[in-house]
Amino acid sequence: MTFSRMESTMEDAFVEWINTFECKSSPIDTVVELADGIILSQVLTDIDPKWFKQITPTETASNWVVRFNNQKKIHKLITRYFEEILGQDPELLPTVNVSAIAKDADQHEILLVCQMIIAIAVQSDNNRIYIDMIQSLTQKSQHCLMVSIEQVMSHFNNDYEPSPMNSNNNRLSQVSSISNTKSLIDIDMPYRYQLEFEKILDEKKQYETSHTQLLTEYEVLRDRLVRFCLFFWC
């Protein structure tokens, strides 16, 4: 199965995001390193320690049966979280092939799990922390992760057209159509914290405007100083 360019971009974004978590046992270079479920469980525990529990690393984690059990446990907790904590029907989510993750470290399926996790993060009680973490990433990664969140949440919106995530080759095709974070929010994101994102973006815009004004004032004052010095020495 071909790993598309869009999925490669999404992988880079999730690797960058996961590496911002201090709780992880080690940094990762690729999502393949998430196949044993250890780091995913650490990230989930950071998001909601009351619901998720860390999976203890073992020497047998390289055994596909152990990886299968780990991923099965994680997937069960994720789907129950959507249903019992967020009040969203997990049956509407795309099916994750846990066996493919355990046996082949299938990147397509691992990305699906990552997308569900980040959708949980921005809806959790500490969502502001994870929103800030997203905003600390490169602009390219921010765009990709916002598209990821939208793709997951679109499954819970009856008015939204079917997401291309149902096709392995087209899951991430929306990335090229999103030019910036604000454009994604204007699509009327179907999750509880849209207003939180909008507020943060407005604050960011205000800071940028203030910064531009200060730079302009600085240039004016510097020009006046130069003129004064020239006049004085002449």
Helices and strands as residue ranges (DSSP letters): H 5-18, G 31-34, H 38-47, G 59-62, H 64-80, I 81-85, G 90-92, H 98-104, H 107-121, H 127-135, H 139-153, G 154-156, G 164-166, G 173-177, H 181-185, H 194-233
